[in-house]
């Protein structure tokens, strides 16, 4: 291998892509949990307003806090997911560029071995 050989750099980029993919997956899970929190908080608020379960002001404040917390978490994780997906795309483009610089050879002249 020569000094110009980008295989180590390609390996580093692939490790970075894997780490970013894990971050993206975690963001997707938090986004789902945030959507559930917003929906559950809204449902609890509606139930409290209609007085169906006889809950008081504490339930109303808790449901409002749940909705607001879910919205904040949703926005934060959507933003992080977009940035992470952008970073993954950049890393994949760089990896592709490095792979294209490697002098790949087709091994067509080698005889077939039967084991």
C-alpha positions, 0 to 999 in steps of 0.5 A: 500500500502506498502513502496515497492509499485512502483505505484507512481514510475510507474505513474511518469514514465508514465508522463515522457513517455507522455512528451517524446512522445510530444517532439518526435511529435514536432521533427517530425513536425520540421523534416517535416518543415525542409524537406519542407524548403530544397526542397523549397530552392532547387527549388527556387535556381534552378528557380533563376539559370535558370532565369525563374522569373528574380530574382537576387542574393538576391533570390539565397542567400536566397534560399541557406540560406533556404537549409542550414538552413533546413539541419541544422534543419533536422539534429538537430531534427533527432538526438533529435528524436533518443535520445527521442525515446531511452529514451522512450524505456528505460522508458517503459522497467523500467515501465514494470520491475516495473509492473512485481514486483507488486503482481497482483492477478487474481480475478476469484472467485468473483461472476458476478454481473448483474445490 
